[in-house]
Amino acid sequence: MGLRAKKRKIRAMERENNNLGGAFPKLFVVIVILLFVVFRLYDVFIYPNVSIISGEILLSLALGLMGYLLVREVKDNRKLQLLNKNLANIYAKLERAEIDTITVLIRTEEAKDPYVRGHSKRVAKYSLAIAKDMKLARREQRVIERAAILHDLGKLGVMDEILKKPGKLDDEEQKIMRKHPRDGVEILKPLDFLSREKDIILYHHEWYNGEGYPDGLQGEKIPLGSRIISVADAFDAMNSERSYRKCLPRRAIITELKKSSGTQLDPQIVKVFLKLIKDNPSYWERGQE
């Protein structure tokens, strides 16, 4: 089922949800019960010695109608729960489809450059591993994983001449490159359900000592997900061959991670990740995409 078809189905289910049970039948029953009560009071006060309709009959009718209301309400509640469950499932599938569409776009762009091919997927893998090792809630893990997959989305708007430049970027090129976190968030702006992921993406280039960008946040003012992705991103960048340098040796990467601990990177997260790469040698294997 395509995105448009899923959205149409959601709108149809929402309409059914809103119209569930119908207000008119229930209101009609309530009015009838009130009429019975009014009629009985009229009968008692106007004709105290004559009973037009016995109280037992009126009570039975009223109880029957109230029973109908109760049964109808129970059925409607069950149907409402089922509808809400189905609606939640379709929303989840729609969100997943929209993320998958963007992910395909990122991977298609990465596929054009052998130096960064599979980068986002690997960063997501390392970030998720860190989040799990830190025993974050599963929902938090999923948010961080999605943000990691999408963290370089803003680079889609950066010219290849800058992305693939073999030498050092000049000041103007650096300025353009530093816009990519905000550009990524701008691309994701229509997707309201990614609000937390947007914050993580926006700040994944902030430094722990406050010297990063775009806003110069410091320490724990930087979202935890951003700090996790920063470590994973730095590792994959050093462990990958780039247009301007070869892949760094393992010892040099470990030394650089320790050196960046407390300046560029969160020291606690660096500590967690150093243990992970020691326990998981496969993380060093370049090209697992």
C-alpha positions as CSV (number, residue, x, y, z in Angstrom):
1,M,0.0,0.0,0.0
2,G,1.4,3.4,-1.1
3,L,1.7,6.5,1.1
4,R,-1.3,8.1,-0.4
5,A,-3.5,5.0,0.0
6,K,-2.4,4.7,3.6
7,K,-3.3,8.4,4.3
8,R,-6.7,7.9,2.6
9,K,-7.3,4.9,4.8
10,I,-6.3,6.9,7.9
11,R,-8.8,9.7,7.0
12,A,-11.6,7.1,6.5
13,M,-10.9,5.5,9.8
14,E,-10.8,8.8,11.6
15,R,-14.2,9.7,10.1
16,E,-15.5,6.3,11.2
17,N,-14.0,6.9,14.7
18,N,-15.7,10.3,14.9
19,N,-19.1,8.9,13.8
20,L,-18.9,5.8,15.9
21,G,-22.3,4.8,17.4
22,G,-23.9,8.0,16.1
23,A,-25.1,10.7,18.5
24,F,-28.7,10.7,17.3
25,P,-29.8,7.1,18.3
26,K,-28.4,7.5,21.8
27,L,-29.9,11.0,22.2
28,F,-33.3,9.7,21.0
29,V,-33.3,6.9,23.6
30,V,-32.4,9.4,26.4
31,I,-35.2,11.7,25.3
32,V,-37.7,8.8,25.3
33,I,-36.6,7.9,28.9
34,L,-37.1,11.5,30.0
35,L,-40.5,11.5,28.4
36,F,-41.4,8.4,30.4
37,V,-40.4,10.1,33.6
38,V,-42.3,13.3,32.7
39,F,-45.4,11.3,31.8
40,R,-45.2,9.3,35.0
41,L,-44.9,12.5,37.1
42,Y,-47.8,14.0,35.2
43,D,-49.8,10.9,35.8
44,V,-49.1,10.9,39.5
45,F,-49.8,14.6,40.1
46,I,-52.7,15.2,37.7
47,Y,-54.5,11.9,38.2
48,P,-53.5,10.6,41.6
49,N,-56.3,8.1,41.9
50,V,-56.1,6.8,38.3
51,S,-53.2,5.1,36.8
52,I,-53.1,5.5,33.0
53,I,-50.0,3.3,32.7
54,S,-48.8,1.3,35.6
55,G,-45.5,2.3,37.2
56,E,-44.2,-1.2,36.7
57,I,-44.7,-1.0,32.9
58,L,-43.0,2.5,32.7
59,L,-40.1,1.3,34.9
60,S,-39.7,-1.8,32.7
61,L,-39.6,0.3,29.5
62,A,-37.1,2.7,31.1
63,L,-34.9,0.0,32.3
64,G,-35.0,-1.7,28.9
65,L,-34.0,1.4,27.2
66,M,-31.2,2.0,29.7
67,G,-30.0,-1.5,29.1
68,Y,-30.0,-0.8,25.4
69,L,-27.9,2.3,26.0
70,L,-25.4,0.3,28.2
71,V,-25.1,-2.5,25.6
72,R,-24.6,0.0,22.8
73,E,-22.0,1.9,24.8
74,V,-20.0,-1.3,25.5
75,K,-20.1,-2.4,21.8
76,D,-19.1,1.1,20.7
77,N,-16.2,1.2,23.2
78,R,-14.9,-2.2,22.0
79,K,-15.2,-1.0,18.4
80,L,-13.5,2.2,19.3
81,Q,-10.6,0.4,20.9
82,L,-10.2,-1.8,17.8
83,L,-10.3,1.2,15.5
84,N,-7.8,3.1,17.6
85,K,-5.5,0.1,17.6
86,N,-5.7,-0.2,13.8
87,L,-5.3,3.5,13.4
88,A,-2.1,3.4,15.6
89,N,-0.7,0.6,13.5
90,I,-1.4,2.4,10.2
91,Y,0.2,5.6,11.6
92,A,3.3,3.6,12.7
93,K,3.5,2.0,9.2
94,L,3.0,5.4,7.5
95,E,5.8,6.9,9.7
96,R,8.1,4.0,8.9
97,A,7.4,4.3,5.2
98,E,8.2,8.1,5.2
99,I,11.4,7.4,7.1
100,D,12.3,4.6,4.7
101,T,11.7,6.9,1.7
102,I,14.1,9.5,3.1
103,T,16.6,6.7,4.1
104,V,16.6,5.4,0.5
105,L,17.2,9.0,-0.7
106,I,20.2,9.3,1.6
107,R,21.7,5.9,0.6
108,T,21.2,6.7,-3.0
109,E,23.2,9.9,-2.5
110,E,25.8,8.0,-0.5
111,A,26.1,5.4,-3.2
112,K,27.5,8.0,-5.6
113,D,30.5,8.6,-3.3
114,P,32.5,5.5,-2.4
115,Y,34.1,7.3,0.6
116,V,30.8,7.7,2.5
117,R,28.9,4.7,1.2
118,G,27.0,3.1,4.1
119,H,28.1,5.9,6.6
120,S,24.6,6.7,7.9
121,K,23.8,3.0,8.4
122,R,27.0,2.4,10.3
123,V,26.6,5.5,12.5
124,A,23.0,4.3,13.3
125,K,24.4,0.8,14.2
126,Y,27.1,2.2,16.6
127,S,24.6,4.8,18.1
128,L,22.1,2.1,18.8
129,A,24.8,-0.1,20.4
130,I,25.8,2.8,22.7
131,A,22.2,3.5,23.7
132,K,21.6,-0.1,24.5
133,D,24.8,-0.3,26.6
134,M,23.7,2.8,28.5
135,K,20.4,1.0,29.1
136,L,18.3,3.7,27.7
137,A,14.6,3.0,27.2
138,R,13.7,1.2,24.0
139,R,11.7,4.2,22.8
140,E,14.7,6.4,23.3
141,Q,16.9,3.9,21.5
142,R,14.6,4.0,18.5
143,V,14.6,7.8,18.5
144,I,18.4,7.9,18.5
145,E,18.7,5.2,15.8
146,R,16.3,7.1,13.5
147,A,18.2,10.4,14.1
148,A,21.5,8.7,13.3
149,I,20.1,7.4,10.0
150,L,19.0,10.8,9.1
151,H,21.8,12.9,10.7
152,D,23.5,13.9,7.4
153,L,20.3,14.5,5.5
154,G,21.2,18.2,5.1
155,K,24.3,17.3,3.1
156,L,22.0,16.5,0.2
157,G,22.0,20.2,-0.5
158,V,25.8,20.6,-0.4
159,M,27.6,20.6,-3.7
160,D,29.7,17.6,-4.6
161,E,32.7,19.9,-5.2
162,I,32.7,20.6,-1.4
163,L,31.7,17.1,-0.2
164,K,34.4,15.4,-2.4
165,K,37.1,18.1,-2.2
166,P,40.5,16.3,-1.7
167,G,42.0,19.2,0.3
168,K,41.0,21.4,3.2
169,L,37.8,23.4,2.9
170,D,38.2,27.2,2.8
171,D,36.2,29.5,5.1
172,E,33.2,29.9,2.7
173,E,33.1,26.2,2.1
174,Q,33.2,25.5,5.8
175,K,30.3,28.0,6.3
176,I,28.2,26.1,3.7
177,M,29.1,22.7,5.3
178,R,28.1,23.9,8.7
179,K,24.6,24.7,7.5
180,H,23.8,21.0,6.9
181,P,22.3,20.2,10.4
182,R,19.8,23.1,10.0
183,D,19.1,22.1,6.4
184,G,18.4,18.6,7.5
185,V,15.9,19.7,10.1
186,E,14.3,22.0,7.5
187,I,13.8,19.0,5.2
188,L,12.2,17.1,8.0
189,K,10.0,20.0,9.1
190,P,6.7,18.6,7.7
191,L,7.2,15.4,9.7
192,D,5.8,16.4,13.1
193,F,6.3,12.9,14.6
194,L,10.1,13.4,14.3
195,S,10.3,16.3,16.7
196,R,12.9,14.7,19.0
197,E,14.9,13.4,16.1
198,K,15.1,16.9,14.7
199,D,16.7,18.3,17.9
200,I,19.2,15.5,17.9
201,I,20.1,16.0,14.2
202,L,20.4,19.8,14.7
203,Y,22.9,19.5,17.5
204,H,25.0,16.4,16.5
205,H,28.0,18.7,15.6
206,E,28.0,20.5,19.0
207,W,31.2,20.0,21.1
208,Y,31.1,19.0,24.7
209,N,33.3,22.1,25.6
210,G,30.9,24.4,23.7
211,E,33.0,25.1,20.7
212,G,30.8,23.2,18.2
213,Y,28.0,24.4,16.0
214,P,25.3,25.6,15.2
215,D,24.5,27.1,18.6
216,G,27.6,26.5,20.8
217,L,25.8,24.3,23.3
218,Q,28.0,22.8,26.1
219,G,28.0,19.6,28.2
220,E,24.6,18.1,29.0
221,K,22.8,21.0,27.4
222,I,23.5,19.1,24.2
223,P,20.8,16.4,23.7
224,L,22.0,13.0,24.8
225,G,21.2,11.5,21.4
226,S,23.4,14.2,19.7
227,R,26.3,13.4,22.0
228,I,25.9,9.7,21.2
229,I,25.8,10.3,17.5
230,S,28.9,12.6,17.7
231,V,31.0,9.7,19.1
232,A,29.7,7.2,16.5
233,D,30.1,9.7,13.7
234,A,33.7,10.6,14.7
235,F,34.6,6.9,14.9
236,D,33.2,6.1,11.5
237,A,34.8,9.2,9.9
238,M,38.3,8.1,11.2
239,N,37.7,4.5,10.4
240,S,36.8,5.3,6.8
241,E,38.9,6.3,3.8
242,R,38.0,9.8,2.7
243,S,38.8,11.9,-0.4
244,Y,41.3,13.9,1.6
245,R,43.0,11.1,3.6
246,K,43.4,7.4,4.2
247,C,41.6,5.4,6.9
248,L,43.4,6.0,10.2
249,P,45.1,3.1,12.0
250,R,43.2,1.6,14.9
251,R,45.7,2.8,17.6
252,A,45.5,6.3,16.2
253,I,41.6,6.2,16.3
254,I,41.6,5.1,19.9
255,T,44.1,7.8,20.8
256,E,42.1,10.5,19.0
257,L,38.8,9.4,20.7
258,K,40.5,9.6,24.1
259,K,42.1,13.0,23.2
260,S,38.7,14.3,22.1
261,S,37.0,13.1,25.3
262,G,35.9,16.1,27.3
263,T,36.6,18.6,24.5
264,Q,34.7,17.5,21.4
265,L,33.1,14.4,22.8
266,D,31.2,13.4,25.9
267,P,33.7,11.5,28.1
268,Q,31.2,9.0,29.5
269,I,30.0,8.1,26.0
270,V,33.6,7.8,24.8
271,K,34.2,5.4,27.7
272,V,31.2,3.3,26.7
273,F,32.2,3.2,23.0
274,L,35.8,2.3,23.7
275,K,34.5,-0.8,25.6
276,L,32.1,-1.6,22.7
277,I,34.8,-1.6,20.0
278,K,37.1,-3.7,22.2
279,D,34.3,-6.3,22.7
280,N,33.1,-6.1,19.1
281,P,36.0,-6.4,16.6
282,S,33.5,-6.4,13.7
283,Y,33.0,-2.6,14.3
284,W,36.5,-2.1,12.8
285,E,35.6,-3.8,9.6
286,R,35.1,-1.1,6.9
287,G,32.3,-1.5,4.4
288,Q,29.7,-3.4,6.4
289,E,26.6,-1.8,4.8
